Amino acid sequence: MKPLLAAALLAVSLPTYAQFNFDLGRALDLGKKVVKGGEAMKEFTTEEEIALGEGVTAGFLGAAPLHADQNLQRYVNRVGKWLALHSDRVDLPWTFGVIDTETINAFAMPGGSVIISHGLLKRLANESELAGVLAHEIAHIVKKHQLTAIQSGAKSDLLTSIGKEVAADRIGRSGGGALAQTGKTALANAGMDLLKDGFFLRPLDRSMEYEADRLAVVIAARSGYDPYGLVAALQMLAQAKGDGDGASIFATHPAAAERIAELEKSMPALDRYASQPQVEGRFRQTVGR
């Protein structure tokens, strides 16, 4: 199955787009649905992770339309995929998109889909800052932070939409083989439920955010960017605090000043890469900043 975000990005030339059908800020207050006493999934396979992420992505694209600028979508995809090639999970079907909202945030979905808001994108100054932001989201996926949060949050409970279909599918595939459609559907539905319940709009553990920052600057440096792009983006966010709505990056991440302080502990090791390009001209030409 082609990842939903990739399919949606190919469709941005069409005259219609997904419209908001639930309030992202209100979703923060919704509770998480779990079934008590169920059989928990101890570990997601890569295929199951991708199927779960497709459901989350579908929920995001049903809540916020993709930005109509096709050149902008292609540009962010190129930058994101280049960064992903320098991560430790190059096998994932990586896709990147810009949603048309003034909310200041970026989101990572299990399985390799990353979304950045236009509100955040237009506040960045150059491509190295964009690379730092996207690399942070890539790092969450590489480290499977969302999956860890799902599993630790559910503990021995079974997430509503996963149910017996996935367990049955696993038994049927005990000798190998691809994930069946029933398993894909159950996982995709679970992903949509998690988004509607606000799970992917809640903060991750601070240690996960700090780890994603540390890995992000390494991925950016490997990809040929100035690793201090992420630091510059965080400095911008520190000054912009108070902008945006309840689903903004300020509600879902530690304070920018705290993230910078943590990064300062590891940045000296990357100082030799600080002369790598920031790519301001191409960014301004595409983003129109």
N, C-alpha and C positions, 0 to 999 in steps of 0.2 A: 504494500500500500504506500503510495507517495505521501510523505509527511504533509499534514494539513496546511502548515504555514507556507510551505513551498508552493502548494497548489494555489493558495490564496494570493501569494505574491505574483504568480503568473497571471492572475485574473485582475490585477489592478487597472488594466486598460479598459475593463468593462465599465459600463455606465452606472452600475449599482454597487454599493458597498455594504458591508455588515453595519448595522446600527446598534446603538446602546440598547440593551434589553434588561440590564440590571445595574444598580448603582454600585460602583467599585468601592466607594467609601462606606456605604451601608453594609457591604459584604464583610467588612472587617469585624462587625459585631455579631455575625452569625455563628452559631455553634457548629461543632464538627459532628457529623453523623457516623456513629460506629455501631456495630452489632456486638453485644456482649456475649462472651463465651464462644466466639467463633474460632476457626482455625486460622491463625495468623500466617501471613507470608513472611518467612524468615529472611528471604533474599530474593530480589527481583532479578530475573535474567535480563540481558540487554534488550531482547525482543519485547519482554514485558514492560521494561522501562520506557521504550519507545512508544508502545501502545498507550501507556498511561499518559505520557507527555502529549500525545496527539489529542487526547480528550481535554487536557488543560488548555492546550493551544486553541482548540475549537471554542472553548469557553471564552478565552480572551478575545478572539476575533468576533465572537458574537456580542461582546460587550463594548468593544471599541473598534471603529473602522480603521483599516490601514490608511496611511497617508496616500493621497492620490498621485504624488510625484513619483513616477516610475524610475526616473534617474536616481532619485534619492534612495529608493528601495534597492536598486541594483548596487549602488555605491556602498551602502551599509552591509549588504550581503557579501560583497567582495572583501571588504575589510574584515568582517567577522569570520568568513571562511578561511582567509589567509591566517588569521590568528589561531583558528581551530586546528589548522594543519601543523601548528607548532605546539599543540597540547599533547597529552598522553592518551587521548581518545579520538584519534583521527578516523576511526571506523564508524562513528555515529553519523546519521544523516543531518548534518548541521544546516540550519536555516536561520535567517535573521530578518527582522522586519521592524518597521517604524509605524507605531499607531498614532492616529491623528487626535491627540489630546494634549492639553496644556499641563496635565499632571507631570510632575518631575519624578520619573522613576524608570527602572529597567527591571526586567523579569527573566528568570531562567527556568525553563521547563525540563523535566526529566527527558532524556532521549536526544537532546541537542537543539531545541528551539529556543531562541532568544528574542525578546521584544524590548525595544527602547522607545520611550515616548518622544514625540516631537518636542514637547515642552522641555525635556532634558537636552535633546540633541542640539537645539538651537542656542542653548546656553554655553555649549562647549566652544573652545577657541580654535582647535586644530584637530588633525587626524590622530595625533598621538594621545590626546585626551579621550577621543572616541575609542581608540584602541584600548586604553586603560579601563574604560567603563565596560566595554564588551568583554574584555579578557576577565574581568571580575565575574561576570555572569557565566562565562565559559568555565571558569575555575569551580564554580558551584556545581556545574554538571559533571565535570571531571571527577570531583571528589564525592559526587552523589550525595550532596548535602540535603537536598529535598527528600530523597528517599530515606535517608537516615532520620530526618525529622518526622516523616510519616510513620516509620516503624517504631520510633521511640514514643511518639504521641499515641499511637494505637496500642502499643505493647502487645498483649495477647488478644486484643480485639480484632475483629475482621471488618475492614472498611466496607460500608454498605454495598457498593456497586461491584466489588470484586467477587464476593460470594463463592458459591460452589462451582461456578463455571470454570474459573481458573484452576481450582484444585483438580477438577475432572479433566481439564485440558492437560495439566501436568502429568496426570496418571496415564493419559492416552499417549503422551509423548515420552514416556519413560525410556523408550528405546531410541529416542531422537526424533527429529522432524520439526517442522515449523509450527509456530503458535497458530492454533485454529481460530476461525472467525469468532466463535463463541468467546474464546479467551480474550481476543482483541477487543470485542465489543464490551465485555465486562470491565476491562481495564480502562478503556476510553470513557465509559460511563463513570467509573470511579474518579477519573481525572476531572471530569466536568463537575461532579459533585463536590470534590475537594475545593475547586475554584469557587463555586457558588457559596460554599460554606465559609469562604474567606481564608482557607488554609494557606494558599499561596500569596496572600496579602498580609500575612502576619510575619513578624520578625523572626529570622533564624537565630540560633544561639550566637552570641557575640564571638565565641571562639571560631565558629564557622565563617563569619564575616571577615574576621582578621586573617584567617587562613586563605580565604578567597583573594583578599587584597595582596597577600604575600605572593601567592602563585600568579596573580594577574600581572604583576610587574615583571616576573620572570618570563611569562608568555609574551608580553609586549616586547621585552628585550630580545628574546629569541626571534621574534618576527621582524626585527629591524627598527623598532620604534624607540623613542626616548622613554624609558620606563617611568620617568617623572611625570609623564602625561597624566597618570592616575592621581598623583599628588596634586597637580594643578586643578584637575577636575574636582577633587575633594575640597580644595581651597575655595573654588567657586561655590560649591554647595554650602560651605560654612558661611559664606556671605549671603547666600540666597535663602537661608533658613527662614521659614515663615511663609514662603511662596507655596503655591500648590494646594491640594486638598488632602483629605484624610488618608488617601491611598498613596501619598507621596513618599519619596525616598526617606524623608525625615521620620516617617512613622514606621518604616520597615527596616531601617538600618541604624546602627549606632551613630552617635554624633560624628560629623565629619572631623572635628578636631581630635576626637579620640582615635579615629581610624588613622589619621596622619601621625599621631604620636606613636601608635603601634608600628606603622610602616617605617618610621625613622630608625627603628632598631635593626632593620634588615636592608635598608636602602644603600648604606655605604658599600656593600658588596657589589652593587650594580652601578656604582659611580662611573666606571669605565665605559658604560653604555649610554651615558647621559648626552653624549654628542650625536647620538643617532637622530634621524630626522623627526621633526614634528609635523611636517607636511601641512602647512597652513593654507597655502594657495589652493590646492585641490579641494580641501575641505570647504573653504569659503566659496569657491566656485559652485560646488554642489549643494551645500546647505543654504547658501545665500545669506550668510551671517555678515 
